[in-house]
Amino acid sequence: MNVEVPNYVERGPIHDVWWIPLKVRTDSRGWLVELFRQDLLDPKHHPVMAYVSMTRPGVTRGPHEHREQTDYFCFLGPSDFEVYLWDARKTSPTHGAKEVRRVGASAPYALLVPPGVVHAYKNVGSVEGLVFNAANRLYAGWLRQDPVDEIRHEQDPHSPYQVA
Ligand SMILES: Cc1cn([C@H]2C[C@H](O)[C@@H](COP(=O)(O)OP(=O)(O)O[C@H]3O[C@@H](C)C(=O)[C@@H](O)[C@H]3O)O2)c(=O)[nH]c1=O
């Protein structure tokens, strides 16, 4: 299937990372926001599972990277996150590039992170923050029988991937 990149998708300094503004549709009842559409992403990124996590103010998750998994994060509040990305793919045209961006309640975005792009996010707001993720690989494989596809950098004091 040929998927054209819509013009509202924003690209940063890292090849194949997509920032997708989330349109929050508000009315008198509250709001609704689409998180994922099959017609937006290349089928190789289509999710096979989803989860939501809550991160307390001041707390960081990551840095992590995946060997095969593409993450599709949605930052929609109620807090703000500082997202850190580093391109660790040796064959990437943007190898070594870094991006830091603030998203969440003040700027709702989905974020497509391909394998080999190291990622971390810190709750920089004052309330609990939710992050939704729809990944294209099952965590720990079918029926949770495989090793987790994850390289964790947060315990390595010599890691080049540091969150301020
Ligand atoms: C990611 C995940 C975790 N878990 C479990 C494992 C553990 O008991 C608990 C918390 O998981 P973790 O410690 O791996 O959570 P965390 O360190 O927040 O891991 C996440 O970090 C961010 C930065 C990412 O990039 C994600 O892809 C994922 O790696 O939830 C699942 O059951 N399913 C899942 O899909």
Ligand as a Chemical Component Dictionary entry (heavy atoms), coordinates in Angstrom:
data_LIG
# 
_chem_comp.id                   LIG 
_chem_comp.type                 NON-POLYMER 
_chem_comp.pdbx_formal_charge   0 
_chem_comp.three_letter_code    LIG 
# 
loop_
_chem_comp_atom.comp_id 
_chem_comp_atom.atom_id 
_chem_comp_atom.alt_atom_id 
_chem_comp_atom.type_symbol 
_chem_comp_atom.charge 
_chem_comp_atom.model_Cartn_x 
_chem_comp_atom.model_Cartn_y 
_chem_comp_atom.model_Cartn_z 
_chem_comp_atom.pdbx_ordinal 
LIG C1  C1  C 0 6.065  -1.729 27.666 1  
LIG C2  C2  C 0 5.290  -2.805 28.459 2  
LIG C3  C3  C 0 5.571  -3.024 29.793 3  
LIG N1  N1  N 0 4.867  -3.981 30.483 4  
LIG C4  C4  C 0 5.141  -4.177 31.910 5  
LIG C5  C5  C 0 6.578  -4.509 32.287 6  
LIG C6  C6  C 0 6.709  -3.887 33.668 7  
LIG O1  O1  O 0 6.169  -4.772 34.628 8  
LIG C7  C7  C 0 5.792  -2.679 33.609 9  
LIG C8  C8  C 0 6.566  -1.396 33.314 10 
LIG O2  O2  O 0 7.285  -1.630 32.104 11 
LIG P1  P1  P 0 8.670  -0.940 31.784 12 
LIG O3  O3  O 0 9.490  -0.835 33.013 13 
LIG O4  O4  O 0 9.263  -1.649 30.603 14 
LIG O5  O5  O 0 8.179  0.495  31.370 15 
LIG P2  P2  P 0 8.997  1.641  30.747 16 
LIG O6  O6  O 0 10.374 1.663  31.319 17 
LIG O7  O7  O 0 8.168  2.843  30.861 18 
LIG O8  O8  O 0 9.145  1.227  29.238 19 
LIG C9  C9  C 0 8.692  2.029  28.219 20 
LIG O9  O9  O 0 9.549  3.169  28.189 21 
LIG C10 C10 C 0 9.294  4.056  27.171 22 
LIG C11 C11 C 0 10.351 5.157  27.226 23 
LIG C12 C12 C 0 9.295  3.327  25.891 24 
LIG O10 O10 O 0 9.972  3.645  24.942 25 
LIG C13 C13 C 0 8.415  2.129  25.801 26 
LIG O11 O11 O 0 8.576  1.458  24.552 27 
LIG C14 C14 C 0 8.767  1.228  26.918 28 
LIG O12 O12 O 0 10.076 0.738  26.702 29 
LIG O13 O13 O 0 4.847  -2.926 32.576 30 
LIG C15 C15 C 0 3.903  -4.722 29.884 31 
LIG O14 O14 O 0 3.258  -5.603 30.543 32 
LIG N2  N2  N 0 3.606  -4.515 28.576 33 
LIG C16 C16 C 0 4.265  -3.574 27.834 34 
LIG O15 O15 O 0 3.955  -3.399 26.624 35 
# 
loop_
_chem_comp_bond.comp_id 
_chem_comp_bond.atom_id_1 
_chem_comp_bond.atom_id_2 
_chem_comp_bond.value_order 
_chem_comp_bond.pdbx_ordinal 
LIG C1  C2  SING 1  
LIG C2  C3  DOUB 2  
LIG C2  C16 SING 3  
LIG C3  N1  SING 4  
LIG N1  C4  SING 5  
LIG N1  C15 SING 6  
LIG C4  C5  SING 7  
LIG C4  O13 SING 8  
LIG C5  C6  SING 9  
LIG C6  O1  SING 10 
LIG C6  C7  SING 11 
LIG C7  C8  SING 12 
LIG C7  O13 SING 13 
LIG C8  O2  SING 14 
LIG O2  P1  SING 15 
LIG P1  O3  DOUB 16 
LIG P1  O4  SING 17 
LIG P1  O5  SING 18 
LIG O5  P2  SING 19 
LIG P2  O6  DOUB 20 
LIG P2  O7  SING 21 
LIG P2  O8  SING 22 
LIG O8  C9  SING 23 
LIG C9  O9  SING 24 
LIG C9  C14 SING 25 
LIG O9  C10 SING 26 
LIG C10 C11 SING 27 
LIG C10 C12 SING 28 
LIG C12 O10 DOUB 29 
LIG C12 C13 SING 30 
LIG C13 O11 SING 31 
LIG C13 C14 SING 32 
LIG C14 O12 SING 33 
LIG C15 O14 DOUB 34 
LIG C15 N2  SING 35 
LIG N2  C16 SING 36 
LIG C16 O15 DOUB 37 
# 
